[in-house]
């Protein structure tokens, strides 16, 4: 697809790849969310960090990305600094030693703190300029640039042939063809294996790409009056 005049590849993992910049964008990994819940006595699944790291490995191999940018919420909370969680991430990092990694701080990062130095992750505040884009965590317009963000964990509801309703994570891109295309905002689905979703209400001109299994599909945009 084209996004603000540049090619963008949408991956069913929820990541977006910008080929001209060799950059992979991932929003809301929330590493350590499950362990944070377990420390509070909430029974939740184990292995979510390994699942998220496996997805990262897959999409990096598929795209050949040289730079990985986390659009906020890398760690879920201060309790996410559990040794097994950080050890798993560190081992993954050693297997991807040549990959440049940047974290654009989000609201959970403010509470969790920056990742340990041994992970060699550059940490910056939003917005991070990349060509005509502004890479952010919070989906707020930035004058003169097209914003790509996370934070909302967007999804849409769809109805099946048997009238069942499904909630599917989705990419949500604001209209970039109007008079002020550089002030539009696009939002990626949450990448983490243990994250919630927020149902969105598309606006006229928005482009929505739901993810169903290993397929990303476009749905017709609402007409602009």
C-alpha positions in Angstrom: 0.0 0.0 0.0 1.0 3.7 -0.3 1.2 5.8 2.8 1.9 9.5 2.6 3.5 8.9 -0.8 5.8 6.0 0.4 5.4 2.3 0.1 4.4 0.5 3.3 4.1 -3.3 3.8 1.5 -4.4 6.4 2.4 -7.7 8.0 -0.2 -10.0 9.7 1.8 -9.8 12.9 0.7 -6.2 13.2 4.0 -4.7 12.2 4.5 -2.3 9.3 7.6 -2.1 7.1 8.8 1.0 5.3 11.1 -0.3 2.5 12.6 3.0 1.6 13.9 3.4 5.2 14.6 -0.4 5.7 12.6 0.2 8.9 10.1 -2.1 10.7 7.5 -0.5 13.0 6.0 -2.4 15.9 3.6 -0.9 18.4 2.7 -2.1 21.9 4.8 -5.2 22.5 4.0 -5.0 26.3 6.8 -7.4 27.2 6.3 -8.7 30.7 2.6 -8.0 30.9 1.7 -11.6 31.8 4.4 -11.8 34.5 3.1 -8.5 35.9 -0.4 -9.9 36.2 1.0 -13.1 37.8 2.9 -11.1 40.4 -0.5 -9.6 41.3 -2.0 -13.1 41.7 -3.9 -13.1 38.5 -3.7 -16.5 36.6 -2.7 -15.7 33.0 -1.0 -17.7 30.3 2.8 -18.2 30.3 5.1 -18.1 27.3 3.8 -14.8 25.9 7.2 -13.2 25.8 8.6 -16.1 23.7 5.6 -15.9 21.4 6.1 -12.2 20.8 9.8 -12.6 20.2 9.2 -15.4 17.8 6.8 -13.1 15.8 9.5 -10.5 15.7 12.0 -13.0 14.4 9.6 -14.0 11.7 8.7 -10.6 10.5 12.4 -9.4 10.5 13.3 -12.4 8.3 10.4 -11.7 6.0 11.2 -8.0 5.5 14.9 -7.9 5.8 14.6 -4.9 8.1 17.8 -3.2 9.3 16.1 -0.9 11.8 13.4 -1.9 14.3 11.4 0.9 15.9 9.1 0.1 18.9 6.3 2.7 18.9 6.0 2.8 22.7 5.0 0.3 25.5 8.0 -2.0 25.2 7.8 -3.2 28.8 4.4 -3.3 30.4 5.3 -2.2 34.0 8.0 -2.0 36.6 7.2 -5.6 37.4 8.2 -6.6 33.9 11.8 -6.4 34.8 11.6 -10.0 35.9 14.8 -12.0 35.3 13.2 -14.6 33.0 11.6 -12.0 30.9 14.7 -9.8 30.5 16.9 -12.9 29.9 14.6 -14.0 27.1 14.8 -10.6 25.4 18.5 -10.4 25.9 19.0 -13.8 24.2 16.9 -12.7 21.3 18.9 -9.4 21.1 22.2 -11.4 20.9 20.8 -13.3 17.9 19.9 -10.0 16.3 23.0 -8.1 17.2 23.4 -6.2 13.9 19.8 -4.8 14.1 19.5 -1.2 15.1 16.6 -0.8 17.6 14.9 2.3 18.8 12.1 2.8 21.4 9.9 5.8 21.2 8.7 6.1 24.8 5.0 5.5 25.5 2.9 5.8 28.6 3.8 2.3 29.9 7.5 3.0 29.4 7.1 6.0 31.7 6.1 3.7 34.5 8.2 0.7 33.6 11.4 2.6 33.0 13.8 2.3 30.0 15.0 -1.1 28.9 18.3 -2.4 30.4 21.4 -1.0 28.7 22.6 -4.5 27.7 19.7 -4.6 25.2 21.4 -1.8 23.2 18.1 0.0 22.5 18.2 3.7 21.7 15.4 5.4 23.7 13.8 8.6 22.5 10.8 10.8 23.2 8.1 11.2 20.6 8.0 12.4 17.9 10.8 10.6 16.0 11.2 12.0 12.5 11.7 9.5 9.7 11.5 11.1 6.3 8.0 12.5 5.9 6.8 10.5 8.9 6.6 11.2 12.7 6.9 8.0 14.7 5.0 8.3 17.9 3.2 6.3 20.6 0.3 8.6 21.1 -1.9 9.1 17.9 -1.8 12.9 17.8 -1.1 15.0 14.7 2.3 16.5 14.1 2.5 19.5 11.8 4.1 18.8 8.5 4.4 15.0 9.0 2.3 11.9 8.7 2.1 10.3 12.2 2.4 6.5 12.7 1.5 5.5 16.2 0.2 2.8 18.5 -1.5 3.1 22.0 -5.1 2.3 21.0 -4.7 -1.4 20.1 -7.4 -0.9 17.3 -9.8 -3.5 16.2 -13.1 -3.7 14.3 -16.1 -5.9 14.7 -17.2 -8.0 11.7 -20.2 -10.3 11.2 -19.8 -13.8 9.7 -22.1 -15.8 7.5 -23.6 -17.5 10.5 -24.2 -14.1 12.1 -21.4 -14.5 14.6 -19.5 -11.4 15.5 -15.7 -11.3 15.5 -13.3 -8.7 16.8 -10.2 -8.4 14.5 -7.1 -6.4 15.1 -6.6 -3.8 12.4 -4.4 -1.2 10.9 -6.2 2.2 10.9 -4.9 4.9 8.6 -6.3 8.4 8.5 -6.9 10.0 5.1 -3.6 11.2 3.6 -5.1 12.6 0.3 -6.8 15.8 1.6 -5.5 19.3 1.8 -3.3 18.6 4.9 -2.1 15.0 4.3 0.9 15.5 6.5 -1.3 16.0 9.5 -3.0 12.7 9.3 -2.5 9.8 11.7 -2.1 6.1 11.2 -2.4 3.5 14.1 -0.9 0.0 14.2 -2.5 -2.9 16.0 -0.8 -4.1 19.2 2.0 -6.5 18.5 2.2 -8.2 21.8 0.8 -11.7 22.3 -1.0 -10.7 25.5 -2.8 -7.4 24.8 -6.4 -6.2 24.7 -8.1 -4.4 21.8 -10.1 -1.3 21.4 -13.0 -1.1 18.9 -12.7 1.8 16.6 -15.3 3.9 14.7 -13.8 4.6 11.2 -14.2 8.1 9.8 -14.8 9.2 6.2 -11.7 8.6 4.1 -10.0 6.3 6.7 -8.4 3.1 5.4 -8.9 0.0 7.5 -6.9 -3.2 7.1 -8.2 -6.0 9.4 -5.9 -8.9 10.3 -7.5 -12.4 10.1 -5.0 -15.1 10.9 -2.1 -14.7 8.4 -4.0 -12.4 6.0 -4.3 -8.6 6.0 -7.3 -7.4 4.0 -8.5 -3.9 3.0 -12.1 -2.9 3.6 -13.8 -0.2 1.6 -13.3 3.3 3.0 -16.3 5.4 4.0 -16.9 8.0 1.3 -15.8 11.6 1.9 -18.8 14.0 1.8 
